Amino acid sequence: IDEMILKEMSGMLAILRDGVPDLPSFLLFFVTSRRNDNILSALSAKHEPIELRVDSNEQQNDILVSIYRIVQEYVNVDFSWKDLEQKVESKFELPDGSLQGKLQQLEAPLVSSKRVYAKVLAAERINDPNFDEMVNSIPLIKTPKHKLKQPSDNLDITYQQAGLVQDVMGKRLKEGWGNAAVIPGLKKRADAEQKIKDKYFGHNDEIKDVSRFSGKFPSFEALLDGLNFVLKMKGIEVLNVKNKFRNPDVLGYADININAAFELDDGTHHIFEIQLHLDAIIVAKEKVHVFYEDIRKCIPDIVGDGFTVDETNQIKAFVLGCLRNSAVDSAIDILLEKSGGVFLYTRLLEESFAQLAKKFPGIKIDFRSVEAL
């Protein structure tokens, strides 16, 4: 209809508005149009338009589910030091092969860390036969990284907004979670500035944990109740739910990590962080901390000379960030960005993977190939 000239459009709209309701009920009309105020106002009098948007929550969730399926079916999500070395070389424009075999030195503390966490998760499964069912019931919610930004790149404003969020959300979580709620102060300014420099390369608007909260729960059932309390909370929009119980990070650690946007009085939204922990994992984390420190301290020596202090810190932050993420989540992040939030592009990505799988049967696609798509 939106292709018609205005005079023709008016006549057709009158027919659809006044004539269609008098036709037999077994006749159905499906009318599509780009958003047009003339069409919308004319038809809304007797019909209820349905708006289908590529950025709707339903559409984005369908895309995310499709991407998760693609990753599970076609992508090699087994961690390898070779993949990580290549990612670091690409990210920091290092010569190809300059890190080859070097990060492998971190294998021993990584294996020790995974072993401790795996033992805890195995015990949870024995103690609660419904553990995996509950883990898999948690919804997939993920927002592309380029959209996860604070409304201002002024860190002073971010801290002002974070203070408001900390007060309101702290009270809500205390009321809903009781003693399980942990309400710390705002992130120390010096720590935030260092994180912005090392992880976000100076982009102030990308920090999301100036306002942060956590909960410690004795069982996964209690943790799931705590999560559902947040998901149903009014006045916030949950942007990310990272379920590491389904896909533990490379170090073996598991928790639920949430990014949510709190609506402020001026209509802007401040992004904050909530972490939900299992008591048994927290206890294990204390044991594992020594392995994590070994990894953290060794990275600068492995990377070697030839870098400024800031560059070395950025490389260290990137490597640690990769180790604190699951291979599944990393692949999903890449494909979600490539899809652009458009289902057609997601479908094209799936077809590309299917063609590669047909050409090389039995072989799953590595991260470098995923990034090159």
Secondary structure, 3 states (H helix, E strand, C coil): CCCCCHHHHHHHHHHHHHHHHHCCCCCCCCCCCCCCHHHHHHHHCCCCCCCCCCCCHHHHHHHHHHHHHHHHHHECCCCCHHHHHHHHHHHCCCCCCCCCCCHHHHHHHHHHHHHHHHHHHHHHHHHCCCHHHHHHCCCCECCCHHHCCCCCCCHHHHHHHHHHHHHHHHHHHHHHHHHHEECCCCCCHHHHHHHHHHCCCCCHHHCCCCCEEEEEECCHHHHHHHHHHHHCCCCEEEEEEEECCCCCCCCCCCCEEEEEEEECCCCCEEEEEEEEEEHHHHHHHHHHHHHHHHHHHHHHHHHCCCCCHHHHHHHHHHHHHHHCCCHHHHHHHHHHHHHCCCHHHHHHHHHHHHHHHHHCCCCCECHHHHHHC
